[in-house]
């Protein structure tokens, strides 16, 4: 059989499409202080309640005046500072000293920068005749009253918070956080910090996922390590599904795992698919677990990281109500041969650079699904198509740079 046509392996793009088509974005929202909005998703659009700047103001330090009066010395009748406007109005032949950000006084139609003037007592001579409107920032020039600043479904970043603060927003309508229950399974797992035991390994998947999930608007329930015991696993799944919107488990979804894992999942919910045409990460489960959505990630740490990033992150962003675009793919020349067999889409870990403006990529080292150190050195995926075979040095490949959701 052509390995690219194995009927039990779901193509990656089809797996993601099936996931996203089933998940309905959360509708519940809450109003929180602006400072609490970072990395949260807007429930509704935000419209500017004021103009920015609020009034016509000076773009630099100098003198506010009437352009038509600048052929002879002008009498300086006052000073304007940011936040301290001039109370009166300019008459013919008058000027006011003005600082950057100061409101333009009534009667003035231009500002001359200080370097183009000469001051003697209360008289100022203008060396360069200005145009009407010169060095004046108009009210609403940056943001006009009623302008939509951010749309519903936008994940708020730090610059967004600054933008909203600039128009006086003190609170935001936000979609509630997605509730995530996280667990790992396996008798072989030890909690980091425990004394080493022959034949056991430290659980890296749960700390890794718990850290990565902090990049998303989620509330996390860490259920811990569950032993290979059907009663313990059933209790953990029930506890998780009663609280969470999404249950994420690692381990227990590959062919060699105990039969009761699939039995319990079938009893408590319904699994849509178990295997995908992806490397690393062929054993991957998606479906329902009670009232929750369920993602069963493979146990090897690199497989966990890659399937989480490529399949779970888009799902959680969609569920959280975010409107987002797929990750950017670029083309790069590979500098060394890459091993690849047809049959699965391969997300090899690489190091991308751009010497002299040309995209170049090399392997980040060993590509084993158990070698997390190689992924820690990487800054991108080298995406090799499902049908593709070995790649020779000099060939061109698709590359997806790592984003904040995996680093």
C-alpha positions in Angstrom: 0.0 0.0 0.0 1.2 3.5 -0.8 2.0 4.9 2.7 0.5 8.2 1.6 -2.9 6.5 1.2 -3.2 4.7 4.5 -6.9 5.0 5.2 -6.6 5.2 9.0 -4.4 8.3 9.0 -6.2 11.6 8.8 -4.4 14.4 7.0 -3.3 17.2 9.3 -5.3 19.9 7.5 -8.4 17.7 7.5 -8.0 17.0 11.2 -7.7 20.7 12.0 -10.7 21.4 9.8 -12.8 18.8 11.6 -11.8 20.2 15.0 -12.6 23.8 14.2 -15.9 22.9 12.5 -17.1 21.3 15.8 -15.9 23.9 18.3 -18.4 26.7 19.0 -16.7 29.9 20.3 -17.6 30.8 23.9 -20.3 33.4 24.2 -20.0 34.3 27.9 -18.2 37.6 28.6 -17.2 39.8 31.4 -16.1 43.4 31.9 -12.7 43.9 33.4 -10.3 46.7 34.1 -8.0 47.7 31.2 -4.9 46.5 33.0 -6.4 43.0 33.1 -7.0 42.8 29.4 -3.6 41.5 28.2 -3.9 38.4 26.1 -7.7 38.3 26.5 -10.2 38.4 23.6 -12.5 41.3 23.0 -16.2 40.4 23.2 -17.3 43.4 21.2 -15.7 46.2 19.2 -14.2 49.2 20.9 -15.0 52.7 19.5 -13.1 55.9 20.3 -15.1 58.0 22.8 -12.9 61.1 22.2 -10.6 62.7 19.6 -6.9 62.2 19.8 -5.5 64.8 20.1 -8.5 66.3 21.8 -7.8 69.8 20.3 -5.5 71.5 17.8 -2.0 71.5 19.4 1.6 72.3 18.6 3.9 69.8 17.1 7.0 71.4 18.5 8.3 74.2 20.8 8.1 77.6 19.2 5.6 80.4 18.7 1.9 80.3 17.8 0.8 83.2 15.6 -1.0 84.3 12.5 1.0 83.5 9.4 0.0 86.8 7.7 1.6 88.8 10.5 5.1 87.4 10.3 6.6 90.1 8.1 7.4 92.3 11.1 8.3 91.6 14.8 5.4 90.3 16.9 4.6 91.0 20.5 4.7 88.0 22.8 1.7 88.1 25.1 1.9 84.8 27.0 3.0 81.2 27.2 1.2 77.9 26.5 2.3 74.6 28.0 0.8 71.2 27.5 -2.2 71.0 29.8 -2.1 74.7 30.5 -4.0 76.5 27.6 -3.9 80.2 26.8 -7.1 81.9 28.1 -7.3 84.7 25.5 -7.2 85.1 21.8 -4.5 86.5 19.5 -5.0 89.9 17.9 -3.1 91.2 14.8 0.7 91.4 15.5 0.6 89.1 18.5 2.2 85.7 19.3 2.4 83.3 22.2 5.3 81.1 23.3 4.1 77.5 22.9 5.5 74.1 23.9 5.0 70.8 22.2 1.5 69.5 22.9 0.1 72.9 23.9 -3.3 73.8 22.6 -3.3 76.4 19.8 -4.8 79.6 21.1 -7.8 81.2 19.4 -6.7 83.4 16.5 -3.5 81.5 15.7 -3.2 79.6 12.5 0.5 78.4 12.5 3.4 77.6 14.7 7.0 78.6 14.0 9.7 76.4 15.5 11.9 78.1 18.0 15.0 77.7 15.8 13.5 80.0 13.1 13.0 82.9 15.5 14.9 85.6 17.3 13.6 86.9 20.6 14.3 90.3 22.2 12.4 91.1 25.3 8.7 90.7 24.5 9.3 90.9 20.7 10.0 88.0 18.4 11.2 88.2 14.8 10.2 85.4 12.5 13.0 84.3 10.1 11.0 81.9 8.0 7.4 82.8 7.1 5.2 79.7 7.9 2.3 78.3 5.9 -1.1 78.3 7.4 -1.5 75.2 9.5 2.3 74.6 9.7 3.4 72.6 12.8 -0.2 72.2 14.0 -1.6 68.8 14.9 -5.3 68.9 14.3 -7.9 67.5 16.7 -8.7 63.9 15.8 -5.7 63.7 13.5 -4.5 60.5 15.3 -7.8 59.1 16.3 -11.2 60.6 15.4 -14.2 60.4 17.7 -16.3 57.3 16.7 -13.4 55.5 15.0 -13.5 51.7 15.6 -10.2 51.0 17.3 -10.4 47.2 17.8 -12.8 44.7 16.5 -14.5 41.8 18.3 -12.4 38.7 18.4 -9.1 40.7 18.8 -6.6 39.3 21.3 -5.4 42.3 23.3 -1.7 43.0 23.3 0.3 45.6 25.2 0.2 48.2 22.4 -3.6 47.7 22.3 -3.7 48.6 26.0 -1.7 51.7 25.4 -4.0 52.7 22.5 -7.1 52.2 24.6 -5.6 54.1 27.5 -5.0 57.0 25.1 -8.7 57.4 24.5 -9.6 57.0 28.2 -10.9 53.5 28.2 -10.8 52.1 31.7 -12.5 48.8 31.2 -13.1 46.2 28.4 -15.8 43.7 27.4 -13.9 40.4 27.3 -14.8 36.8 26.5 -14.4 34.6 29.6 -11.4 32.4 29.8 -11.5 28.9 28.5 -11.4 26.4 31.4 -8.7 23.7 30.7 -8.1 20.6 32.7 -4.6 19.1 32.2 -3.3 15.7 33.1 -0.6 13.2 32.2 -0.8 9.4 32.4 1.7 6.7 33.1 3.2 4.6 35.9 6.7 5.6 34.6 6.3 9.3 35.4 8.0 11.2 38.2 7.3 14.7 39.4 10.3 17.0 38.8 12.2 17.3 42.0 11.5 13.7 43.1 14.5 11.4 43.6 15.5 9.4 40.4 14.1 5.9 40.2 15.4 3.2 37.9 13.1 2.8 34.9 11.2 6.0 35.5 11.3 9.4 33.8 10.4 12.9 34.8 7.1 14.3 33.6 8.1 17.1 31.2 4.8 17.3 29.3 2.6 18.7 32.0 5.0 21.5 33.0 5.6 22.3 29.3 1.9 22.5 28.5 1.1 24.4 31.6 3.7 27.0 30.7 2.5 27.2 27.0 -1.1 27.6 28.1 -0.2 30.8 29.9 0.1 32.4 26.5 -3.7 31.9 26.0 -6.7 33.2 27.8 -7.3 30.1 29.8 -8.0 29.1 33.4 -6.0 26.0 34.2 -6.8 23.0 36.5 -3.7 20.8 36.8 -5.0 17.4 37.8 -1.5 15.9 37.9 0.0 12.5 37.0 -2.6 9.7 36.7 -1.2 6.1 37.1 -2.1 3.3 34.6 -5.1 2.3 36.6 -8.6 2.2 35.1 -10.4 3.4 38.3 -7.9 6.3 38.8 -8.2 7.3 35.1 -12.0 7.2 35.2 -12.1 9.4 38.3 -9.7 11.8 36.8 -11.6 12.1 33.5 -14.9 12.6 35.3 -13.4 15.3 37.5 -11.9 17.0 34.6 -15.0 16.9 32.4 -17.3 18.2 35.1 -15.3 21.4 35.4 -13.5 22.1 32.1 -14.4 23.3 28.7 -11.4 21.3 27.4 -9.5 18.3 28.8 -6.0 17.9 27.6 -4.2 14.6 28.4 -0.8 13.3 27.3 0.0 9.6 26.9 -2.4 6.7 26.6 -3.4 7.3 23.0 -0.9 5.2 21.0 -1.4 1.6 19.8 0.6 0.0 22.6 -1.2 1.6 25.5 -3.7 -0.2 27.7 -7.1 -1.0 26.2 -9.0 0.6 29.1 -7.9 4.1 28.1 -9.9 3.9 24.9 -12.7 2.0 26.7 -13.1 4.7 29.3 -13.1 7.5 26.7 -15.7 5.6 24.7 -17.8 5.1 27.9 -17.6 8.8 29.0 -17.7 10.4 25.6 -17.1 10.0 21.9 -13.8 10.2 20.1 -13.9 11.6 16.5 -10.4 10.4 15.4 -7.3 8.7 16.9 -4.6 8.9 14.3 -3.3 11.7 12.0 -0.8 11.6 9.1 1.7 13.8 11.1 5.3 13.4 12.3 5.9 13.7 15.1 2.5 13.0 16.6 0.6 10.2 14.7 -1.3 9.1 17.9 -3.6 12.1 18.6 -7.2 11.9 19.8 -10.0 14.4 19.5 -13.6 14.2 20.6 -15.9 14.7 23.5 -15.4 13.7 27.2 -18.6 14.2 29.0 -19.5 17.9 28.6 -15.9 18.8 27.6 -13.9 18.7 24.4 -11.0 16.2 24.7 -7.5 16.3 23.2 -5.4 13.3 23.7 -1.8 14.1 22.9 1.0 11.6 22.4 3.4 10.9 25.3 6.7 11.7 23.7 7.6 15.3 24.6 8.3 16.6 21.1 5.2 15.0 19.8 3.3 16.6 22.6 4.7 20.0 21.8 4.2 19.8 18.1 0.6 18.5 18.2 -0.3 21.0 20.8 1.1 23.9 18.7 -0.3 22.8 15.4 -3.7 21.5 16.4 -4.6 22.4 20.0 -3.5 26.1 19.9 -5.7 27.0 16.9 -8.6 25.1 18.5 -8.3 27.0 21.8 -7.9 30.3 20.1 -11.1 29.6 18.1 -12.9 28.4 21.2 -11.8 31.6 23.0 -13.5 33.7 20.3 -10.4 35.0 18.7 -10.4 35.9 15.0 -7.0 35.0 13.7 -5.1 34.0 10.6 -3.0 30.8 10.1 0.7 30.9 10.8 2.8 32.5 8.1 4.7 30.1 5.8 7.9 31.2 4.1 10.2 29.5 1.6 13.8 28.7 2.6 16.8 26.9 1.1 17.9 23.9 3.2 21.6 23.7 3.8 21.9 20.0 4.7 20.1 16.8 3.7 16.9 15.9 5.6 15.7 12.4 6.1 12.0 11.9 5.2 9.7 9.0 4.2 6.5 9.5 2.3 3.3 8.9 4.4 3.1 11.7 6.9 3.4 15.5 7.0 6.7 16.1 8.8 7.3 19.1 11.1 11.0 18.9 11.5 12.6 21.3 13.9 15.0 23.8 12.3 17.1 26.9 12.7 16.1 29.7 10.3 18.5 32.5 9.4 18.5 35.2 6.7 22.1 36.0 5.7 22.3 38.7 3.0 18.5 38.7 2.8 18.2 35.0 1.8 16.2 32.6 3.9 18.3 29.6 4.9 17.4 26.7 7.2 19.3 23.8 8.8 18.1 21.0 11.0 18.1 21.7 14.7 19.7 18.3 15.4 18.2 14.9 16.2 14.6 14.7 15.1 13.5 12.0 17.5 10.1 12.6 19.1 11.8 12.1 22.5 14.6 14.7 22.0 13.2 17.9 23.5 16.7 19.5 23.6 16.7 19.8 19.8 13.3 21.5 19.8 14.6 23.9 22.5 17.4 25.0 20.0 15.0 25.4 17.1 13.2 28.6 15.9 11.0 27.1 13.2 9.4 24.1 11.7 10.7 22.7 8.4 7.3 21.5 6.9 7.8 18.6 4.6 4.7 17.6 2.6 3.1 14.2 3.2 4.1 12.8 -0.2 7.7 14.1 0.0 10.7 11.9 0.4 14.3 12.7 1.4 15.4 16.3 0.9 18.8 17.1 -0.6 20.9 20.0 0.4 20.1 23.1 -1.7 16.4 22.2 -2.1 13.7 24.7 -1.2 11.3 23.9 1.7 8.4 25.5 3.5 9.2 26.9 6.9 6.9 28.1 9.7 8.8 30.4 12.2 8.0 29.7 15.8 5.6 32.2 17.4 4.8 33.2 21.0 2.6 30.1 21.5 5.5 27.7 21.4 8.4 29.7 22.8 
